[in-house]
């Protein structure tokens, strides 16, 4: 049976490992196919590697048609990935509309500990598989490496190392909803929002109060420290013990992709928190807008954070936020 070839946009990376160009000044010779099983890999994801997110790779492998066929592909991570880590058993090609069209290459991947492996059931000599590594919490602040490998029916095997990749120390939470006079008490330490009862039970964890005031118009949606002057907490009766003074610096046009999920190429990384200086910033931020943000440092200096405002709702007197947090310890 004639073997089928399955290519996608990533298979082009095989050009550099399967084909050798011979050039002499202005002369050009057709590429010559290299013998033997070949492989290569690229990292597809950009930005800092944050626990809970994935690192995506494309792993390409090929062998000349007269030498054999692909039999297996394997990836081993130096730190086992979290649930959802897998080597996809599809290869892709792009149709006329630019859409990725999958073709199944084998049975579903087997994942055990740090190893994900797929056996080819389709007769093919070239394939590019996608590998998704879900970053586990225990990898924060460490580095992770990957060994990709493939085998062919003629007994040949190849491998390709990727990394090490630094895993960010920061943590992240997305799409928390703060509601005026209800779930209004923001904890950087717990990365959550409490109502009054929850704040009363955890007074030492409350860093900011969310409130909305229609008048004056310059107030609107605000993030205010419990210890701010009374004019910035109009009509607010704080639960007993909620009294921290948290430094806040408003920020514009910092649409971190992980938090906003709308801007490609803009990322907040560990280094941004390490260099942050809010020592002269106030302990309140009023008139917060959708797609704006705030740099925050807790009163005890233990945490620094960036709070991104995903959306605001005047009628519902609410604000949806996402947060990256960095421990200074």
ZAVEXTOR-193742 format. One record per residue: residue number from 1; residue in three letters; x, y, z of N, C-alpha, C in turn. Coordinates in steps of 0.001 Angstrom, whole numbers, plus 500000, padded with zeros to 6 digits. Atoms other than C-alpha are relative to their C-alpha. Layout:
BEGIN
nr rest nu nv nw cau cav caw cu cv cw
NUM ala X Y Z X Y Z X Y Z
...
END
This chain:
BEGIN
nr rest nu nv nw cau cav caw cu cv cw
1 unk 500853 498808 500000 500000 500000 500000 500886 501238 500000
2 unk 499229 498760 500054 501292 503433 499152 499802 500782 501289
3 unk 500078 499256 498757 502114 505433 502276 499522 501407 499749
4 unk 500483 498631 500090 500385 508723 502897 500897 500902 500822
5 unk 499177 499023 499305 502182 511863 504024 499076 501034 500613
6 unk 500845 499044 499297 500658 514182 506564 500867 501144 500467
7 unk 499212 498814 499684 502023 517706 506800 499112 501054 500615
8 unk 500668 498793 499547 501022 520844 508652 501024 501111 499939
9 unk 499075 498868 500113 502556 524258 508933 501289 499750 500772
10 unk 498788 500249 499208 504995 522968 511572 500972 499075 499287
11 unk 499109 500953 500666 506361 520267 509261 501096 500700 499227
12 unk 498957 499268 500723 508297 522993 507491 501302 500038 500780
13 unk 498749 499975 499244 510766 522882 510346 500869 498792 499645
14 unk 499192 501139 500428 511840 519510 508923 500931 500346 498843
15 unk 499156 499587 501123 513342 521404 506006 501464 500041 500399
16 unk 498613 499810 499573 516416 522156 508058 500662 498705 500430
17 unk 499373 501246 499544 516913 518551 509152 499942 498898 498951
18 unk 500132 501041 501019 515813 516541 506114 500642 500380 498681
19 unk 499514 499544 501291 517029 518664 503225 501273 500803 500169
20 unk 498730 499271 499969 520504 519951 502590 500120 500779 498695
21 unk 499879 499154 501185 520869 522869 500188 501469 500185 499643
22 unk 498640 499765 500480 524006 523142 498100 500005 501283 499194
23 unk 499985 498700 500665 524749 526742 497118 501433 500406 499685
24 unk 498710 499446 500388 527693 528167 495237 499751 501356 499390
25 unk 500221 498633 500413 527447 531910 495009 498632 500132 499351
26 unk 501270 499788 500672 524741 532481 492367 499364 498705 499493
27 unk 500523 501259 500484 524274 528796 491541 499153 499342 501077
28 unk 500873 500690 499056 521608 526638 493140 499804 498561 499559
29 unk 500223 501414 500281 521313 522872 493356 498789 499530 500787
30 unk 501159 500529 499303 518192 520942 494277 500413 499323 501297
31 unk 499661 500641 498732 518148 519764 497897 500077 498485 499869
32 unk 499845 501451 499968 519254 516216 498610 499426 499465 501310
33 unk 500637 500569 498822 517231 514093 501008 501019 499279 500865
34 unk 499093 500671 499081 519181 513002 504067 499460 498616 500338
35 unk 500465 501336 499628 519031 509310 504903 499730 499912 501499
36 unk 500218 500269 498582 517758 507975 508202 498847 500777 500605
37 unk 501076 499357 499246 515146 508967 510746 500493 501334 500554
38 unk 499632 498657 499572 515220 512701 511530 498886 500567 500878
39 unk 501019 499345 499167 513442 514886 514101 500408 501403 500390
40 unk 499766 498636 499534 513086 518450 515344 498784 500418 500821
41 unk 501109 499518 499165 510908 520403 517786 500087 501515 500124
42 unk 500053 498575 499716 509788 523978 518366 499036 500234 501161
43 unk 500906 499561 498935 508170 525694 521344 499047 501019 499390
44 unk 500987 499154 500652 504920 527322 520228 499483 501123 500897
45 unk 500540 498992 499093 503865 529257 523325 501029 501092 500281
46 unk 499163 498850 499714 505205 532714 524193 499779 500449 501439
47 unk 500191 499395 498694 505654 534666 527388 500494 499129 501141
48 unk 499552 500755 498826 506480 533544 530937 499194 498726 500171
49 unk 500635 501290 499749 505691 529976 531911 499414 500007 501403
50 unk 500690 499827 498724 503097 530227 534686 499288 498706 500381
51 unk 500658 501212 499514 501867 527322 536817 498504 500057 499711
52 unk 501409 500082 500363 498440 526175 535673 499760 500187 498518
53 unk 500100 499845 501446 499040 527173 532052 500788 498874 499322
54 unk 499264 501050 500697 500535 524978 529341 501193 500570 499249
55 unk 498924 499718 500945 503742 524951 527345 499732 499080 498819
56 unk 500350 500802 501174 502982 523799 523803 501204 499874 499069
57 unk 498926 500285 500939 505479 522184 521451 499423 499351 498741
58 unk 500264 500784 501204 505362 520870 517887 501219 499108 499778
59 unk 498915 500966 500172 507427 517701 517429 499859 499342 498631
60 unk 500023 500507 501371 508267 516746 513829 501004 498874 499837
61 unk 499115 501135 500258 509751 513462 512652 499715 499471 498599
62 unk 500177 500514 501363 510309 511861 509234 501129 499049 499649
63 unk 499021 500967 500488 512129 509060 507470 499769 499833 498502
64 unk 500215 500216 501434 512726 508493 503718 499077 498813 499744
65 unk 501040 500983 500301 509977 506432 502121 500546 498591 499819
66 unk 499445 501325 500289 512290 503581 501127 500718 499381 501190
67 unk 499259 500506 498844 513717 503123 504631 499099 499453 501107
68 unk 500870 500498 498945 510686 502432 506797 498833 500929 500234
69 unk 501132 499153 499620 507782 504073 508575 500135 500364 501470
70 unk 499979 499595 498593 507180 505843 511882 499233 498988 500846
71 unk 500675 500974 499124 506278 503535 514780 499585 500589 501342
72 unk 500389 499434 498700 506244 505641 517970 500624 501363 500204
73 unk 499468 498700 499575 506776 509088 519487 499836 500091 501506
74 unk 499969 499988 498533 507570 509876 523099 500550 501333 500491
75 unk 499471 498797 499349 508121 512894 525370 500144 499714 501490
76 unk 499783 500132 498558 509639 512823 528841 500383 501357 500574
77 unk 499727 498725 499327 509551 515895 531099 500824 499747 501248
78 unk 499179 500161 498805 512063 516426 533893 499173 500124 501281
79 unk 500962 499917 498897 509120 517305 536185 498655 499557 499438
80 unk 501288 500453 500549 505836 515406 535658 499010 501151 499888
81 unk 500986 498953 500207 503144 517647 534225 498740 499756 500798
82 unk 501280 500113 499306 499788 518322 535843 498997 499272 499102
83 unk 501054 500677 500754 496561 516639 534754 499683 500792 498730
84 unk 500251 499353 501291 495896 517380 531085 501223 500023 499110
85 unk 498785 500093 500810 499503 516961 529939 499843 498846 499009
86 unk 500132 501095 500963 499490 514954 526698 500712 500292 498692
87 unk 499450 499957 501353 501102 514212 523374 498849 499676 499073
88 unk 501180 500194 500839 498362 514656 520789 500257 498935 498940
89 unk 499852 501077 500976 497744 511716 518466 499494 500395 498615
90 unk 500388 499478 501312 496795 513935 515522 501153 500746 499354
91 unk 499168 499105 500782 498828 515511 512773 499045 500933 499260
92 unk 500899 499000 500583 497462 518599 511009 500503 500455 498640
93 unk 499669 499256 501213 497330 520152 507586 499037 501184 499927
94 unk 500788 498774 500103 495959 523561 506674 499187 499973 498713
95 unk 500845 500001 501198 492995 523773 504306 500027 501360 499313
96 unk 499991 498768 500778 492231 526509 501798 499535 501212 500759
97 unk 500478 498883 499181 490572 528627 504492 500953 500344 501137
98 unk 499028 499744 498942 493601 528488 506760 499695 499283 501295
99 unk 500353 500735 498793 491973 526102 509240 500869 498752 500145
100 unk 499250 501219 499726 493929 523288 510920 499061 498798 499919
101 unk 500809 501204 500168 492512 519922 509825 500770 498811 500580
102 unk 499271 501096 499366 493453 516966 512071 499860 498681 499247
103 unk 500035 501373 500482 494314 513460 510885 500584 499113 501090
104 unk 499542 500845 498900 494609 510734 513489 501172 499142 499554
105 unk 498791 500750 500303 498048 509132 513545 500075 498686 500764
106 unk 499911 501208 499186 497536 506552 516278 498940 500005 501072
107 unk 500938 500082 498894 495650 505526 519361 500277 501127 500999
108 unk 499774 498952 498996 495184 508001 522236 501287 499783 500780
109 unk 498713 500039 499322 498399 508833 524026 499895 499341 501361
110 unk 499860 500560 498661 499475 506873 527082 500921 500915 500798
111 unk 499198 499117 499143 500723 509152 529895 500166 499352 501359
112 unk 499696 500581 498696 502438 507785 532982 501123 500807 500630
113 unk 498998 499171 499354 504248 510114 535346 500485 501093 499081
114 unk 499409 498947 500822 506612 512269 533333 500018 499660 498519
115 unk 499871 500486 501381 506275 510255 530105 498651 499962 499296
116 unk 501154 500116 500889 503729 510645 527284 500475 499311 498729
117 unk 499544 500794 501134 503919 508133 524433 498833 499656 499090
118 unk 501023 500315 500992 501987 507473 521229 500563 498998 498994
119 unk 499625 500989 501004 502140 504443 518923 499252 500285 498708
120 unk 500621 499739 501292 501509 505083 515226 499233 498769 499516
121 unk 500783 501048 500647 498738 503018 513691 499795 500309 498521
122 unk 500110 499619 501412 498679 504931 510412 501361 499817 499330
123 unk 498782 500234 500777 501241 503969 507745 500491 501328 499450
124 unk 499512 498683 500426 503229 507189 507400 501488 500120 500247
125 unk 498569 499769 499858 506790 508416 507038 500307 501390 500542
126 unk 499780 498644 499488 506301 511990 508285 498796 500442 500815
127 unk 501097 499522 499155 504274 513570 511059 500520 501092 500928
128 unk 499709 498995 498978 504196 516574 513377 498909 499917 501054
129 unk 500939 500158 498897 502544 516045 516761 500142 501168 500961
130 unk 499977 498919 499015 501641 518658 519349 500013 499428 501408
131 unk 499854 500440 498606 502636 518237 522964 499644 501161 500908
132 unk 500470 498983 499066 500914 520153 525754 500420 499602 501413
133 unk 499530 500246 498634 502673 520301 529111 499301 500975 500933
134 unk 500685 499160 499024 500432 521597 531915 500929 500186 501187
135 unk 498985 499704 498978 502755 523319 534376 499429 499750 501391
136 unk 500495 500281 498649 502276 521872 537879 500455 501060 500995
137 unk 499663 498994 498999 502317 524085 540943 501369 499747 500619
138 unk 498714 500315 499370 505335 522243 542342 501199 500391 499144
139 unk 498899 499574 500861 507405 523439 539358 500287 501487 500112
140 unk 499802 498540 499901 507048 527135 540278 501393 500311 500529
141 unk 498670 499576 499590 510438 528806 540529 501111 499044 499588
142 unk 499004 500965 500452 512203 525782 538993 500138 500060 498477
143 unk 499844 500120 501446 513292 524801 535481 499574 498608 499574
144 unk 500445 501289 500519 511872 522023 533339 500569 499793 498600
145 unk 499454 500362 501306 513393 520222 530348 499187 498841 499418
146 unk 500777 501026 500686 511955 517825 527769 500894 499233 499037
147 unk 499318 500841 500984 513333 514898 525772 498941 499399 499070
148 unk 500877 500543 501026 511431 514163 522559 500741 498865 499296
149 unk 499348 501102 500706 512112 510856 520820 499005 499296 499094
150 unk 500831 500720 500966 510827 508763 517922 500721 498743 499562
151 unk 499437 501234 500533 511320 505273 516515 499377 499707 498645
152 unk 500464 500380 501328 510957 503806 513036 500001 498478 499886
153 unk 500147 501443 500174 510128 500337 511719 501310 499310 499645
154 unk 498702 500592 500324 513742 499803 510589 500917 499913 501217
155 unk 499222 500090 498773 514903 499947 514201 500717 501265 500396
156 unk 499322 498748 499673 516269 503489 514099 499211 500779 501059
157 unk 500621 499106 499019 515586 505928 516900 500762 501313 500034
158 unk 499397 498674 499893 516238 509644 517380 499420 500696 501224
159 unk 500520 499209 498877 515825 512166 520185 500393 501450 499816
160 unk 499763 498560 500104 515715 515924 520594 499685 500622 501350
161 unk 500171 499377 498683 516206 517895 523817 499527 501441 499864
162 unk 500496 498624 499952 514304 521100 524588 500076 500498 501441
163 unk 499892 499419 498674 514922 523433 527508 501442 500118 500438
164 unk 501027 499832 498950 515561 524074 530257 499224 501309 499865
165 unk 500877 498842 500001 512658 526506 530617 499683 500387 501441
166 unk 500268 499508 498659 512293 528656 533698 498495 500114 500220
167 unk 501398 499866 499618 508922 528374 535417 499881 501184 500957
168 unk 500130 498777 499206 507775 531680 536861 499652 499674 501453
169 unk 500322 500130 498583 507570 532071 540621 498603 500535 500306
170 unk 501295 499361 499736 504417 534198 540380 498850 499019 499851
171 unk 501238 500764 500087 500906 532827 540750 498936 500859 499332
172 unk 501003 499273 500767 497770 533767 538891 498606 499481 500317
173 unk 501412 500357 499908 494007 533815 539281 499238 500904 499044
174 unk 500702 499221 501023 491491 534976 536686 498505 500077 500282
175 unk 501443 499777 500044 487996 536428 536510 499310 499821 501356
176 unk 500681 499873 498717 487092 537164 540112 499058 501194 499919
177 unk 500966 498907 500057 484000 539339 540565 499840 500648 501369
178 unk 500209 499205 498776 483909 542080 543199 498683 500744 499860
179 unk 501320 499372 500023 480494 543485 544120 499903 501005 501145
180 unk 500127 498937 499008 479849 546746 545943 499094 499565 501145
181 unk 500762 500329 498792 478637 546211 549534 499694 498511 500144
182 unk 500226 501446 499884 478850 542432 549088 501378 499316 499972
183 unk 498672 500597 500139 481870 540460 547837 500965 501109 499600
184 unk 499262 498765 500271 484010 543571 548162 501397 500023 500608
185 unk 498754 499969 499238 487044 542573 550258 501036 499094 499327
186 unk 499021 500707 500819 490072 541604 548179 501212 499611 500838
187 unk 498828 500523 499303 492805 539407 549633 501071 499637 498984
188 unk 498866 500363 500849 496155 539343 547856 500597 498690 500503
189 unk 499414 501201 499412 497407 536667 550257 499252 498743 499578
190 unk 500814 501162 500361 494530 534307 549464 499567 500014 498545
191 unk 500359 499841 501403 494020 535553 545897 498512 499723 499778
192 unk 501446 500172 500095 490275 535740 546408 499299 501255 500486
193 unk 500810 498871 499540 487437 538112 547287 499002 499493 501034
194 unk 500897 500388 498914 485501 537869 550558 498823 500961 500103
195 unk 501080 499098 499583 482156 539229 551645 500313 500482 501408
196 unk 499718 499417 498685 481853 541061 554975 500254 498936 501050
197 unk 499815 501069 499015 481510 537854 556971 501357 499323 499822
198 unk 498700 500602 500256 484540 536335 555289 501137 500911 500393
199 unk 498970 499032 499605 486522 539511 555859 500131 500061 501513
200 unk 499969 499972 498532 485564 539532 559536 500721 498776 500551
201 unk 499341 501224 499562 486835 535968 559815 501476 499962 499606
202 unk 498610 499968 500475 490089 536821 557992 500500 501440 499893
203 unk 499680 498567 500111 490822 540462 558848 501440 500282 499599
204 unk 498593 499780 500333 494598 540085 558501 500325 499663 498559
205 unk 499782 500369 501398 494151 538844 554912 499423 501026 499028
206 unk 500691 499061 500880 492193 541830 553547 500925 501168 499653
207 unk 499078 498964 500470 494264 544228 551438 499304 501175 499336
208 unk 500696 498949 500735 491754 546216 549393 498489 499824 500131
209 unk 501462 500010 500020 488088 547155 549400 499554 500532 498647
210 unk 500595 499502 501240 486154 547434 546155 498725 500758 500340
211 unk 501255 499274 499844 483450 550093 546038 499681 500798 498750
212 unk 500469 499213 501132 481396 551921 543455 499145 501143 500528
213 unk 500793 498827 499658 480044 555445 543859 499740 500774 498703
214 unk 500364 499288 501233 478141 557121 541014 500363 501468 500060
215 unk 499648 498584 499825 478874 560563 542444 501041 500117 501116
216 unk 499731 499269 501247 481191 562227 542083 500426 499039 498885
217 unk 499686 500837 501153 481771 560869 538584 501467 499576 499979
218 unk 498572 500303 499981 485513 560922 539200 500347 498861 500954
219 unk 499752 501088 499043 485132 558248 541886 499720 498649 499331
220 unk 500436 501202 500738 483171 555451 540116 500504 498717 500669
221 unk 499500 501275 499486 484893 552053 540539 501364 500226 500656
222 unk 498781 499700 499251 487642 552067 543149 500523 498772 500745
223 unk 499319 500975 499156 490167 549850 544909 500711 500791 501086
224 unk 499552 499126 498913 490882 551316 548313 500501 499163 501182
225 unk 499492 500661 498802 493005 550255 551279 499056 500235 501174
226 unk 500833 499792 498807 491087 549715 554512 500467 501179 500854
227 unk 499455 498924 499178 493403 552285 556144 499996 501355 499295
228 unk 500049 498723 500718 492758 554992 553539 499118 500997 500745
229 unk 500812 498968 499372 491223 558292 554579 498519 499747 499729
230 unk 501438 500276 500056 487469 558207 555167 499356 500485 498710
231 unk 500600 499478 501235 486767 560281 552044 500091 499007 498839
232 unk 499878 501010 501042 487894 557308 549952 499218 498725 500329
233 unk 500840 501126 499600 485610 554891 551840 498626 500515 500430
234 unk 501271 499394 499595 482325 556822 551839 498907 498953 500230
235 unk 501091 500904 499666 479536 554940 553569 500418 498582 500314
236 unk 499508 501351 499738 481734 551910 554267 500270 499812 501490
237 unk 499692 500410 498629 481746 550267 557690 500822 498726 499915
238 unk 499092 501135 500147 484731 547966 557815 499794 498978 501112
239 unk 500039 501022 498949 484589 544639 559668 501150 500214 500981
240 unk 498989 499830 498958 486562 544599 562913 501323 499371 499574
241 unk 498663 500510 500297 490304 544201 562370 500458 500199 498577
242 unk 499621 499741 501395 490252 545109 558670 500560 501411 499934
243 unk 499384 498679 499830 492755 547964 558741 501336 500177 499274
244 unk 498702 499913 500663 495700 547398 556402 500095 501204 499071
245 unk 499723 498926 500947 497319 550161 554347 500829 499425 498868
246 unk 499377 500630 501155 498136 548762 550920 500321 501053 498946
247 unk 499594 499051 501033 500099 550758 548348 499420 499584 498647
248 unk 500652 500274 501282 498345 551051 544967 500454 501036 498973
249 unk 499630 499093 501082 499591 552505 541687 499231 499617 498744
250 unk 500795 500266 501198 497212 552784 538760 500913 499836 498776
251 unk 499224 500246 501215 498440 551558 535388 499057 499958 498804
252 unk 500794 499984 501231 497205 551991 531823 500773 499275 498909
253 unk 499423 500631 501199 497838 550046 528616 500920 498839 500324
254 unk 499262 501229 499696 499299 547003 530404 498999 498852 499955
255 unk 500991 501060 500200 497032 544344 528951 500724 498659 499917
256 unk 499303 501275 499936 498885 541265 530100 499147 498911 499338
257 unk 500767 500984 500758 497864 538442 527766 499387 498920 500889
258 unk 500530 501044 499120 497469 535873 530538 498755 500463 500747
259 unk 501123 499471 499233 495047 538149 532392 498889 500517 499096
260 unk 500997 499415 500905 493324 539999 529551 499552 499017 498937
261 unk 500250 500993 501047 493561 537177 526990 499514 500641 498697
262 unk 500379 499299 501233 493177 539738 524207 501198 500597 499279
263 unk 498843 499358 500613 496661 541163 523554 501152 499006 499923
264 unk 498887 500914 500181 499424 539026 522092 501315 500745 500183
265 unk 498662 499436 499886 502997 539752 523123 500225 500924 501167
266 unk 499836 499163 498808 502372 541758 526329 499872 499094 501227
267 unk 499997 500895 498853 503326 539880 529489 500667 500665 501199
268 unk 499355 499621 498744 504094 540670 533118 500757 498776 500498
269 unk 499155 501106 499576 506969 538532 534383 500505 500248 501417
270 unk 499463 499886 498642 508706 537890 537713 500841 501257 500169
271 unk 499096 498859 499906 511263 540593 536966 499247 501303 500207
272 unk 500790 498779 499819 508535 543243 536778 499646 500204 501475
273 unk 500318 499899 498572 507554 542478 540362 501250 500277 500830
274 unk 498760 499795 499252 511147 542348 541555 500466 501449 499927
275 unk 499565 498616 500191 511790 545850 540162 498947 501019 500418
276 unk 501099 499094 499677 508462 547316 541278 500325 500873 501206
277 unk 499828 499062 498884 508645 550409 543504 498722 500825 500132
278 unk 501229 499239 499737 505366 551709 544908 500092 500723 501339
279 unk 499789 499406 498677 506902 553264 548023 499388 501385 500131
280 unk 500580 498654 499945 505565 556714 547102 498554 500029 499482
281 unk 501361 500064 500539 502191 555512 545787 498979 500160 501119
282 unk 501056 499855 498996 498912 556263 547578 499430 498633 500394
283 unk 500626 501258 499594 496775 553652 549322 498559 499911 499493
284 unk 501312 500076 500637 493795 554025 547002 500160 500202 498497
285 unk 500050 499771 501440 492924 553962 543302 498532 500147 499624
286 unk 501394 499743 500360 489657 555577 542196 499855 500106 498487
287 unk 500321 499866 501421 487943 555783 538805 500752 498975 499153
288 unk 499385 501075 500764 489263 552440 537630 499124 499656 498801
289 unk 500704 500276 501241 488322 551633 534056 500248 498564 499554
290 unk 499758 501292 500631 487923 548409 532130 501286 500068 499186
291 unk 498720 500136 500699 491282 547280 530688 501099 500857 500622
292 unk 498929 499346 499257 493193 549354 533230 500524 498993 501026
293 unk 499447 500906 499002 495181 547885 536099 500577 500756 501166
294 unk 499396 499387 498822 496874 548503 539412 501126 499109 500515
295 unk 498903 500674 499318 500261 547566 540848 499762 500130 501502
296 unk 500343 500023 498579 499891 546603 544498 501139 499374 500800
297 unk 499095 500635 499050 502187 545885 547426 499308 499941 501347
298 unk 500688 500156 498722 500774 544487 550665 500736 500744 501106
299 unk 499461 499178 498913 501334 546356 553918 501245 499380 500623
300 unk 498843 500662 499390 503788 543756 555232 501128 499749 499006
301 unk 498969 500172 501013 505754 543729 551975 500177 498564 499533
302 unk 499843 501405 500352 505210 539988 551583 499637 499720 498550
303 unk 500470 500255 501360 503385 540175 548255 499964 501276 499168
304 unk 500266 498987 500996 503377 542279 545133 499063 499385 498965
305 unk 500991 500528 500928 500585 541957 542608 499694 501010 498911
306 unk 500580 499160 501040 499182 543271 539387 498556 499563 499834
307 unk 501426 500264 500145 495386 543515 539285 499536 500621 498687
308 unk 500509 499540 501286 493883 543759 535806 498483 500047 500054
309 unk 501455 499837 500012 490340 545060 535374 499466 499493 498652
310 unk 500561 500568 501229 488661 542807 532829 498760 500750 499547
311 unk 501225 499280 500354 485337 544659 532985 499438 500677 501231
312 unk 500733 499328 498923 483209 547021 535065 498531 500073 499594
313 unk 501437 499955 500236 479436 547190 535427 499401 501047 500925
314 unk 500557 498921 499174 477944 550461 536614 498656 499603 500603
315 unk 501318 500368 499505 474409 549117 536884 500062 498937 501073
316 unk 499846 501057 499015 475478 546006 538743 500968 500350 501113
317 unk 499020 499545 499015 478060 547992 540734 501010 498891 500303
318 unk 499072 501117 499852 480655 545317 540123 501211 500189 499086
319 unk 498752 499959 500762 484125 544774 538720 500533 498573 499912
320 unk 499363 501296 500180 485687 541630 537256 501492 500214 499837
321 unk 498551 499798 499988 489410 541330 537914 500725 498671 499813
322 unk 499069 501125 500033 492311 538989 537246 501296 500484 500645
323 unk 498863 499592 499171 495527 538944 539245 501204 499092 499795
324 unk 498728 500710 499859 499167 537955 539099 500623 500442 501317
325 unk 499434 499704 498681 500897 537726 542477 501386 499402 500123
326 unk 498614 500446 499829 504554 537444 543418 500368 500069 501471
327 unk 499569 500034 498601 505889 536385 546807 501430 500524 500109
328 unk 498671 499423 499816 508859 538410 548010 500885 499156 500903
329 unk 499217 500899 499132 509994 535596 550325 500807 499022 499162
END
